[in-house]
Amino acid sequence: MQRSLSKNALVNLFTLLVGGVALTVLARYGRSSTAELGAILIGFGFLVSLVSWFQMRLELREEVERLEVEQLGQTRSDSALFAESAAEVSPAHRARVQFERWFVPAFAILVCLGQGIAAWWWGSRLWRDTEVMAAPDPTLALALSAGTGLMLFLVGKFSARLAQLEGSRLLRPSASAVMMGAVLAGLSALAAAADWFGLPRYDRFGGLALALVLGLVALESLMTLVFELYRPRSRGVATRVLYESRIIGMLGESGGLFGTLAHALDYQFGFKVSETWVYDFLRTNSPQLAGFWLGILALSSSFVVIEPGEQGLLERFGRPLGLTALSPGLHLKFPWPMDQVERVNTEQLRSFSIGYESDPELEKEQTLLWTRKHYNVEYNLLVASRDQALYKQSGAAAGATAPSSEAVPVNLLTASIPVQYYIRDLREWAYGHVNPEQLLEDIASREVVRYLASVDMDEIMSYGRQKASRTLQDVIQKKADESHLGVTIALVGLQDIHPPMGTKDTAVAAAYEQVIGAIASREARILEAEGQRAEIVPRANAEAVKRRNEAEADANRKLELASGKSAQFRRQMEAYQAAPRTYRQRAYLTSVASALGNSRKLVIGPTNTHDVVILNLEDKLRPGLDDVVIENPDRKK
């Protein structure tokens, strides 16, 4: 029976070789990543089957040697002496022991490393490379993979059943590899069918899934090698084959998953869970239960809810359906993977920037200076210069010949221009172009460069920003509509415009700041002089008006005073002419009263007495009650 098992292992080896070559041809012809990873897995299975077959041959030779020794032992009388000599002459046994001790672990390590490297290499390549390439003839690839899968399935099913009945631990790895090859060929057929339906991107997903499986198998091989170092050895107990993968066995063999699950449950609970009716029901009705749950899953994928603010694109086998996008609400569709809906938030404000590449660390600074770097990369943009153009025109008008090295009327400018937009027509945005975001950014960059080359540098850096923002928004919106991008430009900002920083030897921004500072100082002095003029001229005018009014008032006062004195003199002459003596006496008394009004007066009484009069002629420091003048109210009347 061992010879038939060895022959079956050899058949498995040849079948894996044919299947690996078929999937390799399919991967090259059909450009299939799934078939390529399947060929790699079958290649590792071929190596495992080759070592398994060789180890099986060694055990067969050992068995033949043992039978020969037993036959020779029956013909010898001295069995003890012969047993001692037989123990010495057993080359097949020693070869098998040395093979299992040294070659099998080394081979398992090499297979583990190869599987890990292959999983990382092909997985990272498929993850980075998102380009999808369709097969020239998907029907041929489908037929080739399906035929290969059928051949592998028939051979693998027979080998797996034979290994189960005979309990052969060395035939089981090759049988699992053949059954796994059938599964891989079936996946390649599904990828070819998806390509035939116009969905070539599913082939990349299949390749990523197989790369993940290959990585898990490598991890399992590593854990098996580690556990083998600490496994207790018992004499007479067959050891587990190091290069055998339980994951390959579960995925390849039809009953591998339930068998492994049964052993795990029996070990965990301490009794034969696999002999209960629940486990038997699950094992016998697993296809029906799987179909039921798949039906529930398909039914749940037939309902689509579009959230407020979103729109959906309905695709059937990758082709768009309907003339308009799905509006917010509940919608019905065919189950996945027939129909798919891609949701997009069309009311979300999207943005990109022109003129710089952002740096989160530099953008944290609150103070923005021309002489300090604001972003990771700042691009220099061409902008017109009116001063140089006027100088060139004035030189040409004067008849001067401009030198060949004369600067052209342009300058360089650093600008940070954020552009904000939102999606207006989702179908135009999604299906009109391969990369609409990049196209819109290219259009905006082109129009910004074109516009800056036609405006004056000083104007756009000062009062022309708002006008430039509106103009750029209108121009970019017009070009986007001509390209059928389906977007609405919400804002084109000019938040940071300044001359370039320059180099260490040529500090452009610092020199420009000096010029701006000189211009600002000149303007400040001009404004200060105008302020002084505005203050002094009105003050001088007011002083002139004041003095003119005072002169006029003084002239009027003198005229009125002279006129009053003239009238008074005439009245005095009339009074004098009427009573000369009375007028003179009254004038005299009035003059005496006026002259002596504020003087102290001493009244001396009779002069014919001998009284001594003492006069205190000192001035009073402060007036007393006797000095208070009380006016007679009747006198005022």
Secondary structure, DSSP 8 states (H G I E B T S, - for coil): -HHHHHHHHHHHHHHHHHHHHHHHHHHHHHT-HHHHHHHHHHHHHHHHHHHHHHHHHHHHHHHHHHHHHHHHHHH-S-HHHHHHHHHH--HHHHHHHHIIIIIHHHHHHHHHHHHHHHHHHHHHHHHH-------S-HHHHHHHHHHHHHHHHHHHHHHHHHHHHHT-TTHHHHHHHHHHHHHHHHHHHHHHHHHHTT-THHHHHHHHHHHHHHHHHHHHHHHHHHHHHT----TT-----TT--HHHHHHHSTTHHHHHHHHHHHHHHSS-GGGSHHHHHHHHSHHHHHHHHHHHHHHHTTEEEE-TTEEEEEEETTEE-SSS-B-SEEEE---TTTEEEEEEETTS-EEEEESEE--TTGGG-S---TTS--SSEE-EEEEE-HHHHHHHHHHHHTT----TT---SEEEEEEEEEEEEEES-HHHHHHS-S-HHHHHHHHHHHHHHHHHTTSBHHHHHTTTHHHHHHHHHHHHHHHHHHTT--EEEEEE---EEE---B-SS-BHHHHHHHHHHHHHHHHHHHHHHHHHHHHHHHHHHHHHHHHHHHHHHHHHHHHHHHHHHHHHHHHHHHHHHH-HHHHHHHHHHHHHHHHTTTS-------SSS-----------SS--GGG-----HHHH-
